[in-house]
Amino acid sequence: MQRLLPLALVLSAVPGLLAQANVVAGLDGRLSDVNDLTYWGRRGAAHPGGEVGMSMLNTMCNPGSVNIPWYAAMQGNHPTFGFMITRESGGRMVQINDWSYVKHAFTSTNFSGACGSCVNPGTGSLMGLNCSDTYGAGNNGDRYWLGPPEEIDPWLGTWQPVGSYFDRGDPQVSGTALTDGARSLSNAMVSAMDAVKNRVTVREADLLVQGARYFYGIHLIHQGEASANRWDNLASRGFNPSWNGSSWSFANNSVGQIHGTILQHWQGATIGSGKNGNDDGTFYVAVNVTALGNGQYHYEYAVHNFDNSRGGAQLRIPCAPNAVVTNLGFRDPDTNALNDWTGSRVGNEIVFAAAANNPLNWNNLYNFWFDCNIPPGQGGVLIDEARPGAGALTVAVTARVPGGTSVASVASVGSACGQCTPAVYESFGTGGFDMNNGRMRMMPNGNGYAVSSGTAAFVPPVGTALALTDDSEATVTLPFSFPYPGGTTNALQVCSNGFVSVGSNGTSYTPSGGGFMGFANPCWSAGWHDYNPVGSGTTGRVLVDSNASRVLITWNAVPSYGNATSLSTFQYQFLPSGQVDLVWQTMGTGGNGFLVGYKPAGSMTDPGGSDLSAVVPAGFTLCAQTVAPLTLATGDRPVLGATMSLTTTNVPAGSPFGSLVLALQQATPPQDLTAIGMPGCFNHTVGGNTYLFLAPGSSYSMPLTVPNTASLVGVLVVAQSSTWSPPLTPLGAITSNALVMLVGQL
C-alpha cells in the first residue's frame, strides 16, 4: 500500500463540505468485507482469446447514527455497488475490467458484524444502526439486479428508475412501457443471457501477464452520505488468477483488504486527490517516476475517478519551459483505439485530451505517460470537467510533475509479516477450494494456537448421523472436558453449513470474513458453505464418532444446497488436550463459496483473509490478542541538509533486538523469505548497511542526516526494519514494510 500525499495537501482542495447537496446527518456506510472473486464462465474465441464473467462478495455495515434506506428497485433510494479489477505490471497500474454494471441492493438482512451489535429495525428496507449485510458473489452476479453505471450519480448517490435499464428491459420493450417506472427486465430475459453479459468482464489475455500483481475492489454508493464519510466506501484486495485448462479461479493472496482508492496497491507511487469545490466528487492521481539515465525520466500517471459525476475531459500537467517531452501514451480499459485520448505539449503544459464520448467517468481508471528530461518536482495537475454542472470547471490535484525542482518524497511499499491475530480464515470462491486432501492442526500454546499441517489422517466415517437438514444445527455432548483458547466446554454446536462452535453462531449459509468475525462464540470452520445434509444411512450426512480419546465430526459426501452432485467430505478431530485437526478429502465445487478458519469468542475487527495452503505448511501462531504489524515510518522527507527520523513501531513485546537496513537499491520484485522460515515476509532491499538496535521496547527511532550535497538529488534510499520476535515466524525474525525515499532539494 502506498503513502497518500500529506493530509494538508488533500484538504487544501476540499475547503468545506457544508455546501454538499442532499447530506443526511449521521448517515454513514462502510464496506467491511470484499471477498470471493468468482468465475461464472467465458465467451468468444478459444482460450486465451475470449473474455470471462466474474462477480465478488461484499459485506456492508452501518457505523452511523441513522438507519440507511434500502428500498429495492423500482424505488430509487438504496445502496449500489460498483466493481473494479486492476493489474500492476511493467511499472503501470491499469484497470482491466469493463465499466461494469453495478449491483442494486434489494434488502438488508441486518445481522451483527464488523460495526458491532445490530439494532435491528425490523424491516429489510432499512439497515439498522451497527447492522451488517452480505451480498455473496451469487447475489452480486445476478443480472436481475445489475444495471448500467452511467445511470448512477456517484456524487449524490441517486438513481432514477423511470426510463432506466430495469424499466426498459433487455431486449427493450416498446411503447409506454419504456418509461412507465415498472420493471420490464424479467428473470426470463436474464436467463437468456450468456455467462458473461453484464457481469464484471475481463479479457483472458489480461489475466495471463507474467509477474503481474492483480487486485479487485468494490465501490459503495448511497444517497445522503457526506463526502467526509466516504473514505471506507472503497475497499480492495489482491488475488491470483489461475486457468486449469477449462475454467478460471481467483484465489485471494497475501495482499489483504484496504480501504481507499485501489491505486494504493501501486508500488512506489505517490497519490493525491482533489474535488470540484463542494459541488462534485473526487479524482485520485497516482504518479510513479523512474530515472532512465542520461538525464531522462519516465512519468507514469494513473487517474481514478472516485465519485465525480461530471467526469474528466482533459488532464493538464505543468512542465518546465525547457522540458523536452517524448513518448506520450494513453490507456483506458477498452480496446477501441478510435476513442483514445491524445497527448501533446501545449506551452508549459503536457495536455491529454479526451476523444468524443470517452470521458473519465466514475469507477474508471485511465493511464497517461511520457518521458522528459526534467526531474520530478511538485505541482498542480489539472483535470477539466467533461460535462457542465455546478462548481468549478477544473479540479486541481497536487502531484509530482516535471517542474525542474526535485522534491523529496517518501513512499511505503510492501507490508509487514509476523503480525499475529487471535483469528485466521481464508475465503474461497466457487471452484477455487485448494485444500483438497490437506489438513490443518491447531495446537494449544497458552492463550492461542500454534497452527501447522500436523500429521492427522482422515478416519473412515462411522458413528451416529446427526439430525441435520438445510440450515440447521445440533448439539454434540463430549465425553471429556475440552479446553479451547479462553475456556473449556463439554458440548459443541454443529451447524449443517460446515462449522462447529462453542455455543450457537446461527445457521448462516453465506460465508464471508465479516460475517465470520461477527460470530459471538468460538468457532472452527473446515468449510463454511451452503450444505444440505439430506442423505440415507451415513452417506450425505454429518456423523459423530466419539470416545474418551477423541471426537470425530465428519461431513460424509454432503451435497451443496441445490446441487446434488457437488459432494464434500471433511472431518473435525477434537482431542482432550485441546488439539483440533481439520482434515479434508474431496470438496465439491458447486454452490456458493467456502470459508476455512478459526475465531475465538466475541465480535472482532476483520484481520483480512490468508492463503492457508501457503502459510499452514510453514506454520504460524494465533495469539490471545492482536499483535500489530511491525511498521517503519517517518514524518520527515529526505531534503538536502535535513535530519529525518526513521521510527520502527509495533515491536512485539519481549523482542531482544532488531535491525534497520539502508540500501541504495530496491528489490523488485521483493525477495520472498518463506524458504528460510519467514512465511509472508519479504525483503525489499539489495545490499546496503545494517544498523542493530538492542532492547528496543515497543518502538525505536534512528536519526538520519542527509548531507547538503547537490549530487545526492534524485538518489533513491530504501529502508526496512526487522526484529527477532519468536514465535511469530518459525525462524523467529519478522520484517516491516519498506520506505522508498527520494532525496530532493525541497
VEXMI-412896 format. One record per residue (C-alpha): x, y, z; residue in three letters. Coordinates in steps of 0.25 Angstrom, whole numbers, padded with zeros to 4 digits, always signed. Layout:
XYZALA...
***
This chain:
+0000+0000+0000MET+0006+0014-0004GLN+0006+0026+0004ARG-0004+0037+0001LEU+0001+0051+0000LEU+0001+0059+0013PRO-0013+0061+0018LEU-0011+0076+0017ALA-0010+0075+0002LEU-0022+0067+0001VAL-0030+0076+0009LEU-0026+0089+0002SER-0034+0084-0010ALA-0046+0082+0000VAL-0049+0095+0006PRO-0062+0091+0012GLY-0073+0081+0012LEU-0085+0089+0016LEU-0090+0092+0002ALA-0091+0077-0002GLN-0105+0075-0006ALA-0115+0064+0000ASN-0106+0061+0012VAL-0113+0053+0023VAL-0107+0056+0036ALA-0101+0043+0043GLY-0103+0035+0030LEU-0090+0026+0028ASP-0088+0013+0021GLY-0075+0004+0021ARG-0070-0007+0013LEU-0065-0017+0024SER-0062-0028+0014ASP-0059-0030+0000VAL-0056-0045-0004ASN-0059-0057-0012ASP-0056-0053-0026LEU-0064-0063-0034THR-0063-0068-0049TYR-0076-0070-0056TRP-0072-0074-0070GLY-0065-0069-0083ARG-0069-0066-0097ARG-0063-0062-0110GLY-0051-0068-0117ALA-0043-0080-0111ALA-0035-0078-0099HIS-0027-0069-0097PRO-0035-0060-0107GLY-0048-0059-0100GLY-0053-0052-0088GLU-0059-0056-0075VAL-0070-0052-0066GLY-0068-0050-0051MET-0074-0045-0038SER-0070-0043-0024MET-0075-0043-0010LEU-0077-0031-0001ASN-0081-0028+0013THR-0086-0014+0017MET-0089-0009+0031CYS-0095+0004+0037ASN-0086+0011+0047PRO-0094+0023+0046GLY-0105+0029+0055SER-0117+0027+0046VAL-0123+0016+0038ASN-0119+0014+0024ILE-0130+0014+0013PRO-0130+0000+0006TRP-0143+0001-0003TYR-0142-0009-0015ALA-0143-0005-0029ALA-0152+0000-0035MET-0151+0010-0023GLN-0138+0019-0024GLY-0132+0020-0010ASN-0123+0008-0008HIS-0108+0005-0008PRO-0102+0002-0021THR-0088-0005-0023PHE-0078-0003-0034GLY-0067-0013-0037PHE-0053-0011-0042MET-0041-0021-0045ILE-0027-0015-0047THR-0013-0021-0051ARG+0001-0016-0047GLU+0011-0020-0057SER+0023-0013-0065GLY+0022-0001-0055GLY+0008+0002-0058ARG-0005+0000-0051MET-0017-0002-0060VAL-0032-0005-0060GLN-0034-0018-0067ILE-0049-0019-0066ASN-0060-0012-0074ASP-0068-0001-0068TRP-0076-0012-0061SER-0091-0012-0057TYR-0094-0008-0043VAL-0102-0016-0033LYS-0115-0010-0028HIS-0117-0015-0013ALA-0131-0020-0010PHE-0132-0024+0004THR-0123-0023+0017SER-0122-0036+0026THR-0118-0027+0038ASN-0108-0036+0046PHE-0097-0033+0056SER-0083-0032+0050GLY-0072-0022+0048ALA-0079-0010+0052CYS-0084-0016+0065GLY-0097-0021+0071SER-0108-0019+0061CYS-0120-0010+0065VAL-0130-0018+0056ASN-0140-0008+0050PRO-0150-0020+0048GLY-0150-0018+0032THR-0141-0021+0021GLY-0144-0008+0015SER-0134-0001+0025LEU-0121-0004+0030MET-0121-0002+0045GLY-0110+0004+0054LEU-0098-0005+0055ASN-0104-0015+0046CYS-0097-0023+0034SER-0102-0029+0021ASP-0095-0038+0012THR-0097-0040-0003TYR-0090-0052-0007GLY-0083-0054-0021ALA-0096-0061-0026GLY-0105-0049-0022ASN-0095-0039-0028ASN-0094-0047-0041GLY-0110-0048-0042ASP-0113-0039-0055ARG-0127-0037-0050TYR-0121-0027-0040TRP-0109-0021-0049LEU-0111-0008-0056GLY-0102+0001-0065PRO-0093+0010-0057PRO-0096+0022-0065GLU-0110+0023-0058GLU-0104+0026-0045ILE-0100+0040-0040ASP-0088+0036-0031PRO-0087+0049-0025TRP-0101+0050-0020LEU-0103+0035-0019GLY-0116+0036-0027THR-0123+0027-0038TRP-0135+0030-0046GLN-0143+0017-0048PRO-0152+0023-0059VAL-0146+0020-0072GLY-0135+0012-0066SER-0130-0001-0072TYR-0139-0008-0062PHE-0151+0000-0067ASP-0147-0003-0082ARG-0144-0018-0081GLY-0133-0026-0089ASP-0137-0027-0100PRO-0145-0014-0099GLN-0160-0014-0098VAL-0167-0004-0107SER-0177+0008-0105GLY-0180+0014-0092THR-0174+0002-0084ALA-0161+0008-0087LEU-0163+0019-0077THR-0175+0015-0068ASP-0166+0013-0056GLY-0170-0002-0055ALA-0159-0013-0056ARG-0158-0019-0070SER-0145-0026-0068LEU-0150-0040-0065SER-0144-0053-0060ASN-0147-0059-0073ALA-0139-0049-0080MET-0127-0051-0070VAL-0128-0066-0072SER-0126-0064-0087ALA-0112-0057-0085MET-0099-0063-0087ASP-0090-0065-0075ALA-0082-0052-0077VAL-0092-0042-0081LYS-0094-0030-0071ASN-0085-0037-0061ARG-0071-0032-0058VAL-0064-0035-0071THR-0049-0037-0073VAL-0041-0041-0085ARG-0034-0054-0083GLU-0021-0049-0088ALA-0021-0038-0077ASP-0021-0049-0067LEU-0008-0056-0072LEU+0003-0046-0071VAL+0015-0052-0065GLN+0020-0046-0052GLY+0007-0037-0051ALA+0000-0034-0038ARG-0015-0033-0038TYR-0026-0027-0029PHE-0041-0026-0028TYR-0049-0015-0022GLY-0063-0010-0019ILE-0069+0004-0018HIS-0081+0006-0009LEU-0090+0018-0013ILE-0103+0022-0006HIS-0111+0035-0004GLN-0109+0045+0007GLY-0095+0041+0011GLU-0085+0053+0013ALA-0072+0053+0005SER-0064+0053+0018ALA-0070+0039+0022ASN-0067+0032+0009ARG-0053+0028+0012TRP-0057+0014+0015ASP-0067+0013+0003ASN-0056+0007-0005LEU-0049-0006-0002ALA-0039-0015-0010SER-0030-0027-0008ARG-0020-0036-0016GLY-0023-0049-0024PHE-0016-0059-0033ASN-0023-0063-0046PRO-0022-0077-0050SER-0026-0085-0062TRP-0027-0100-0061ASN-0030-0103-0075GLY-0045-0102-0075SER-0048-0091-0065SER-0043-0080-0057TRP-0041-0078-0042SER-0037-0065-0034PHE-0031-0069-0020ALA-0028-0057-0011ASN-0013-0055-0008ASN-0006-0049+0004SER-0009-0035+0000VAL-0021-0032+0010GLY-0032-0023+0009GLN-0030-0008+0010ILE-0040+0004+0009HIS-0038+0015-0001GLY-0034+0016-0015THR-0029+0003-0021ILE-0017+0011-0026LEU-0011+0010-0012GLN-0006-0004-0017HIS+0003+0002-0027TRP+0017+0000-0022GLN+0025+0013-0021GLY+0014+0022-0025ALA+0010+0035-0018THR-0005+0038-0018ILE-0012+0052-0017GLY-0027+0055-0018SER-0035+0067-0022GLY-0050+0071-0023LYS-0059+0081-0031ASN-0061+0090-0019GLY-0073+0085-0011ASN-0081+0082-0023ASP-0076+0069-0028ASP-0067+0058-0025GLY-0052+0053-0024THR-0041+0049-0034PHE-0029+0042-0029TYR-0016+0044-0037VAL-0004+0034-0035ALA+0009+0036-0040VAL+0022+0028-0042ASN+0035+0034-0047VAL+0046+0025-0052THR+0060+0031-0055ALA+0064+0025-0069LEU+0079+0030-0068GLY+0085+0041-0077ASN+0077+0051-0070GLY+0063+0045-0075GLN+0051+0041-0066TYR+0039+0033-0069HIS+0026+0038-0063TYR+0014+0029-0061GLU+0001+0035-0057TYR-0012+0027-0053ALA-0025+0035-0051VAL-0036+0029-0043HIS-0050+0036-0043ASN-0056+0032-0030PHE-0069+0040-0030ASP-0068+0052-0039ASN-0081+0051-0047SER-0077+0061-0058ARG-0065+0053-0062GLY-0051+0057-0067GLY-0049+0062-0081ALA-0035+0067-0080GLN-0022+0065-0072LEU-0012+0076-0071ARG+0001+0074-0065ILE+0011+0086-0063PRO+0025+0085-0069CYS+0037+0094-0068ALA+0040+0103-0080PRO+0052+0095-0084ASN+0045+0082-0084ALA+0047+0072-0095VAL+0035+0063-0095VAL+0034+0050-0103THR+0028+0036-0103ASN+0014+0041-0099LEU+0004+0030-0097GLY-0010+0027-0092PHE-0018+0014-0088ARG-0032+0012-0084ASP-0040-0001-0081PRO-0046-0003-0095ASP-0039-0007-0107THR-0044+0003-0116ASN-0032+0011-0122ALA-0042+0021-0128LEU-0046+0027-0115ASN-0033+0028-0109ASP-0029+0042-0102TRP-0018+0049-0110THR-0005+0055-0103GLY+0003+0067-0107SER+0012+0079-0102ARG+0004+0092-0101VAL+0012+0103-0096GLY+0017+0099-0082ASN+0007+0088-0080GLU+0006+0074-0085ILE-0008+0072-0089VAL-0016+0059-0091PHE-0030+0062-0097ALA-0042+0052-0097ALA-0047+0047-0110ALA-0062+0049-0112ALA-0071+0040-0104ASN-0059+0035-0095ASN-0058+0044-0083PRO-0052+0038-0070LEU-0065+0034-0063ASN-0067+0030-0048TRP-0061+0016-0045ASN-0051+0016-0056ASN-0036+0017-0056LEU-0029+0023-0068TYR-0014+0023-0071ASN-0004+0034-0076PHE+0011+0034-0078TRP+0022+0041-0085PHE+0038+0043-0084ASP+0044+0056-0080CYS+0058+0062-0078ASN+0053+0069-0065ILE+0054+0062-0051PRO+0041+0062-0043PRO+0036+0073-0035GLY+0023+0077-0028GLN+0012+0084-0035GLY-0003+0084-0038GLY-0009+0075-0048VAL-0022+0080-0054LEU-0034+0071-0059ILE-0044+0079-0067ASP-0058+0074-0065GLU-0065+0067-0077ALA-0079+0072-0074ARG-0086+0085-0070PRO-0091+0086-0055GLY-0089+0093-0042ALA-0076+0097-0037GLY-0062+0100-0043ALA-0059+0095-0057LEU-0046+0089-0053THR-0041+0080-0042VAL-0027+0082-0036ALA-0018+0071-0030VAL-0005+0072-0024THR+0005+0062-0031ALA+0019+0060-0036ARG+0022+0067-0049VAL+0034+0071-0058PRO+0035+0084-0051GLY+0050+0086-0051GLY+0052+0084-0035THR+0054+0071-0029SER+0044+0069-0017VAL+0048+0059-0007ALA+0038+0048-0005SER+0035+0036+0004VAL+0027+0024-0001ALA+0023+0012+0007SER+0024-0001+0000VAL+0020-0015+0003GLY+0015-0020+0017SER+0019-0026+0030ALA+0020-0041+0033CYS+0018-0048+0046GLY+0007-0040+0051GLN-0002-0049+0060CYS-0017-0049+0062THR-0026-0058+0070PRO-0033-0062+0057ALA-0030-0067+0043VAL-0038-0070+0031TYR-0038-0072+0016GLU-0050-0069+0007SER-0051-0078-0006PHE-0059-0074-0018GLY-0067-0085-0025THR-0058-0095-0031GLY-0046-0089-0024GLY-0044-0098-0012PHE-0029-0102-0012ASP-0028-0111+0001MET-0034-0124-0004ASN-0027-0136+0003ASN-0020-0126+0012GLY-0020-0124+0027ARG-0018-0113+0037MET-0015-0115+0052ARG-0018-0105+0063MET-0009-0108+0076MET-0012-0100+0089PRO+0000-0092+0092ASN-0005-0084+0104GLY-0015-0074+0101ASN-0015-0077+0086GLY-0012-0087+0075TYR+0001-0092+0068ALA-0004-0095+0054VAL+0002-0105+0045SER-0001-0116+0035SER+0000-0127+0046GLY+0000-0142+0044THR-0014-0145+0045ALA-0020-0155+0035ALA-0035-0156+0031PHE-0042-0166+0039VAL-0053-0174+0031PRO-0066-0168+0035PRO-0075-0177+0045VAL-0084-0173+0056GLY-0097-0166+0058THR-0103-0157+0048ALA-0108-0144+0053LEU-0122-0140+0050ALA-0117-0128+0042LEU-0125-0123+0030THR-0123-0110+0022ASP-0118-0098+0030ASP-0120-0105+0044SER-0111-0108+0056GLU-0109-0119+0067ALA-0102-0121+0080THR-0092-0131+0082VAL-0088-0135+0096THR-0074-0138+0098LEU-0068-0150+0107PRO-0058-0141+0113PHE-0055-0126+0116SER-0050-0119+0104PHE-0040-0107+0106PRO-0040-0096+0096TYR-0034-0082+0096PRO-0042-0075+0107GLY-0049-0086+0113GLY-0054-0101+0114THR-0066-0108+0109THR-0074-0121+0110ASN-0082-0119+0097ALA-0080-0114+0083LEU-0091-0107+0074GLN-0090-0113+0060VAL-0096-0105+0048CYS-0101-0112+0036SER-0093-0102+0028ASN-0080-0107+0031GLY-0075-0100+0044PHE-0074-0105+0059VAL-0075-0095+0070SER-0075-0094+0086VAL-0090-0089+0087GLY-0098-0085+0075SER-0094-0076+0064ASN-0106-0077+0056GLY-0108-0085+0043THR-0104-0075+0032SER-0101-0081+0019TYR-0094-0069+0013THR-0079-0069+0017PRO-0071-0056+0018SER-0060-0051+0026GLY-0068-0040+0032GLY-0079-0050+0036GLY-0069-0060+0042PHE-0063-0049+0050MET-0076-0045+0055GLY-0079-0059+0061PHE-0081-0057+0076ALA-0075-0071+0080ASN-0062-0078+0077PRO-0063-0085+0064CYS-0055-0095+0056TRP-0059-0095+0041SER-0054-0106+0032ALA-0063-0102+0021GLY-0074-0091+0024TRP-0083-0093+0011HIS-0097-0095+0008ASP-0099-0110+0010TYR-0112-0119+0010ASN-0108-0131+0018PRO-0120-0140+0014VAL-0116-0154+0011GLY-0118-0168+0014SER-0111-0177+0024GLY-0097-0170+0026THR-0095-0164+0012THR-0099-0150+0010GLY-0100-0148+0026ARG-0092-0142+0037VAL-0087-0153+0046LEU-0081-0152+0060VAL-0072-0163+0066ASP-0067-0161+0080SER-0060-0168+0091ASN-0051-0163+0103ALA-0039-0161+0094SER-0045-0153+0082ARG-0058-0148+0076VAL-0059-0148+0061LEU-0069-0140+0053ILE-0070-0143+0039THR-0077-0138+0027TRP-0078-0150+0018ASN-0081-0147+0004ALA-0091-0136+0008VAL-0097-0129-0004PRO-0097-0114-0007SER-0111-0107-0006TYR-0117-0108-0020GLY-0106-0117-0026ASN-0108-0132-0022ALA-0095-0135-0030THR-0086-0125-0022SER-0081-0134-0011LEU-0072-0130+0000SER-0065-0139+0010THR-0057-0134+0022PHE-0054-0136+0037GLN-0052-0130+0050TYR-0044-0137+0061GLN-0045-0132+0075PHE-0035-0137+0085LEU-0036-0136+0101PRO-0023-0128+0100SER-0030-0117+0093GLY-0023-0121+0079GLN-0032-0119+0067VAL-0029-0125+0054ASP-0037-0121+0041LEU-0035-0132+0030VAL-0041-0131+0016TRP-0043-0141+0006GLN-0050-0136-0007THR-0059-0123-0007MET-0070-0121-0017GLY-0068-0109-0026THR-0083-0105-0028GLY-0092-0096-0020GLY-0086-0084-0013ASN-0073-0081-0007GLY-0065-0086+0005PHE-0058-0081+0017LEU-0048-0088+0025VAL-0043-0083+0039GLY-0044-0081+0054TYR-0048-0070+0062LYS-0049-0068+0078PRO-0061-0062+0085ALA-0066-0048+0082GLY-0068-0040+0070SER-0055-0034+0065MET-0049-0026+0054THR-0047-0034+0041ASP-0032-0037+0040PRO-0033-0040+0025GLY-0032-0053+0019GLY-0020-0062+0018SER-0015-0072+0007ASP-0016-0084+0017LEU-0010-0094+0007SER+0003-0086+0006ALA+0004-0082+0021VAL-0001-0095+0028VAL+0011-0103+0024PRO+0021-0093+0029ALA+0013-0092+0042GLY+0009-0079+0049PHE+0003-0074+0062THR-0010-0069+0067LEU-0009-0060+0079CYS-0018-0057+0091ALA-0018-0043+0086GLN-0015-0036+0073THR+0000-0033+0070VAL+0000-0021+0061ALA+0009-0021+0049PRO+0024-0016+0050LEU+0023-0003+0044THR+0034+0006+0039LEU+0030+0021+0037ALA+0035+0035+0036THR+0029+0048+0037GLY+0040+0055+0030ASP+0045+0055+0016ARG+0060+0053+0011PRO+0063+0068+0008VAL+0077+0072+0006LEU+0083+0077+0019GLY+0071+0072+0028ALA+0071+0061+0039THR+0060+0051+0038MET+0055+0041+0048SER+0052+0027+0044LEU+0043+0020+0054THR+0040+0006+0056THR+0027+0003+0063THR+0019-0008+0068ASN+0031-0016+0072VAL+0026-0029+0079PRO+0027-0029+0094ALA+0040-0037+0098GLY+0047-0035+0085SER+0062-0034+0089PRO+0068-0027+0077PHE+0065-0022+0063GLY+0072-0016+0051SER+0070-0005+0041LEU+0075-0007+0027VAL+0078+0005+0018LEU+0081+0002+0003ALA+0082+0009-0010LEU+0074-0001-0018GLN+0060-0007-0017GLN+0058-0021-0019ALA+0048-0022-0030THR+0041-0032-0028PRO+0043-0033-0013PRO+0050-0046-0009GLN+0041-0056-0002ASP+0047-0061+0011LEU+0037-0073+0013THR+0048-0083+0009ALA+0057-0078+0021ILE+0045-0080+0031GLY+0039-0066+0030MET+0026-0068+0023PRO+0019-0056+0018GLY+0032-0048+0020CYS+0038-0040+0008PHE+0052-0033+0007ASN+0051-0020-0001HIS+0066-0016+0000THR+0078-0020-0009VAL+0091-0020-0001GLY+0093-0007+0008GLY+0097-0005+0022ASN+0091-0011+0035THR+0089-0004+0048TYR+0086-0012+0060LEU+0077-0007+0072PHE+0076-0014+0085LEU+0065-0015+0095ALA+0056-0006+0086PRO+0043-0007+0095GLY+0031-0004+0087SER+0038+0005+0077SER+0051+0010+0072TYR+0055+0023+0065SER+0068+0025+0057MET+0072+0039+0053PRO+0077+0040+0038LEU+0084+0053+0033THR+0084+0056+0018VAL+0097+0063+0014PRO+0095+0076+0007ASN+0102+0071-0005THR+0095+0075-0019ALA+0100+0062-0025SER+0091+0054-0016LEU+0078+0060-0022VAL+0070+0048-0028GLY+0077+0037-0021VAL+0068+0026-0016LEU+0069+0021-0002VAL+0062+0008+0003VAL+0060+0005+0017ALA+0054-0007+0024GLN+0053-0012+0039SER+0053-0026+0045SER+0053-0031+0059THR+0056-0044+0066TRP+0042-0048+0071SER+0039-0063+0072PRO+0030-0070+0071PRO+0023-0060+0061LEU+0030-0068+0050THR+0037-0082+0050PRO+0051-0075+0049LEU+0047-0064+0059GLY+0050-0052+0051ALA+0040-0043+0045ILE+0041-0031+0035THR+0034-0018+0034SER+0029-0010+0021ASN+0040-0003+0014ALA+0041+0012+0011LEU+0046+0017-0002VAL+0052+0031-0001MET+0056+0040-0012LEU+0066+0051-0008VAL+0062+0065-0012GLY+0065+0079-0011GLN+0051+0083-0005LEU
***
